[in-house]
Amino acid sequence: MSAYLISSYREITDEAKVAAYSKLARRALLDAGARFLAAGQPEQVFEAGEKTMVVLMEFDSVEAAVAAYEGEAYQAALEVLDGGAVRDMRVLPGL
């Protein structure tokens, strides 16, 4: 069953760190099997929605998504991010 890794950026505190992180993170996650489905600012928000950057990735399973996050290459990307953003990341199983 597929799974989705969703990253919502609540606040970006350092654009340069986010840019450097993004280059490394994208490659690390692609190499770990991610399929990027959507990324960017929402076109419209409803109810308590926030107009913040969101990244949506699909993986083959919850285990694959967790392994990608915990993997050495992605953890190296997180070191580059170094507090440059406040995010909510979560893994959801597909239906």
C-alpha positions as CSV (number, residue, x, y, z in Angstrom):
1,M,0.0,0.0,0.0
2,S,1.4,3.4,-0.9
3,A,2.1,6.1,1.7
4,Y,2.5,9.9,1.6
5,L,5.1,12.0,3.2
6,I,3.7,15.5,3.7
7,S,5.9,18.5,4.7
8,S,4.2,21.7,5.7
9,Y,6.4,24.7,6.3
10,R,4.9,26.7,9.1
11,E,7.7,29.3,9.0
12,I,10.8,29.9,6.9
13,T,13.5,31.7,8.9
14,D,16.4,31.4,6.5
15,E,15.7,31.2,2.8
16,A,19.3,30.3,1.9
17,K,19.3,27.3,4.3
18,V,16.0,26.1,2.8
19,A,17.4,26.4,-0.7
20,A,20.6,24.5,0.2
21,Y,18.5,21.9,2.0
22,S,16.1,21.5,-0.8
23,K,18.7,20.5,-3.3
24,L,20.1,17.8,-1.1
25,A,16.8,16.6,0.2
26,R,15.2,16.2,-3.2
27,R,18.0,14.0,-4.4
28,A,18.1,12.0,-1.2
29,L,14.3,11.4,-1.3
30,L,14.2,10.6,-5.0
31,D,17.0,8.1,-4.5
32,A,15.0,6.6,-1.6
33,G,12.0,6.0,-3.9
34,A,9.9,9.3,-3.5
35,R,7.6,10.4,-6.2
36,F,7.0,14.2,-5.8
37,L,3.4,14.9,-6.4
38,A,3.0,18.5,-5.4
39,A,5.0,21.3,-4.0
40,G,4.5,25.0,-3.4
41,Q,2.1,27.5,-1.9
42,P,-1.6,26.5,-1.9
43,E,-3.8,28.2,-4.4
44,Q,-6.7,28.3,-1.9
45,V,-7.0,27.5,1.8
46,F,-10.2,26.8,3.7
47,E,-11.3,26.7,7.4
48,A,-8.2,26.8,9.6
49,G,-5.8,26.3,6.6
50,E,-2.6,28.2,6.4
51,K,-1.1,29.6,3.2
52,T,2.3,28.0,3.7
53,M,4.5,25.9,1.5
54,V,3.6,22.2,1.3
55,V,5.5,19.3,-0.3
56,L,3.6,16.0,-1.0
57,M,5.6,12.9,-1.8
58,E,4.4,9.3,-2.5
59,F,6.3,6.2,-1.4
60,D,5.6,2.5,-1.9
61,S,4.8,2.0,1.8
62,V,4.9,3.6,5.2
63,E,8.1,1.8,5.9
64,A,9.7,3.2,2.8
65,A,8.7,6.7,3.7
66,V,10.1,6.4,7.2
67,A,13.3,4.8,6.0
68,A,13.8,7.7,3.5
69,Y,13.4,10.2,6.3
70,E,15.7,8.3,8.6
71,G,18.3,7.6,5.9
72,E,21.8,8.9,6.0
73,A,21.4,11.1,2.9
74,Y,18.3,12.8,4.1
75,Q,19.6,13.3,7.6
76,A,22.6,15.1,6.0
77,A,20.2,17.4,4.2
78,L,18.5,18.1,7.6
79,E,21.8,19.2,9.0
80,V,22.1,21.8,6.2
81,L,18.6,23.0,7.0
82,D,19.8,23.7,10.5
83,G,16.8,25.6,11.9
84,G,16.1,27.4,8.6
85,A,12.4,26.4,8.8
86,V,9.7,25.3,11.2
87,R,7.9,22.4,9.7
88,D,5.2,19.7,10.3
89,M,6.2,16.4,8.6
90,R,4.0,13.4,8.7
91,V,3.5,10.0,7.0
92,L,0.1,8.9,6.0
93,P,-0.8,5.5,4.7
94,G,-2.7,5.4,1.4
95,L,-6.3,4.1,1.3
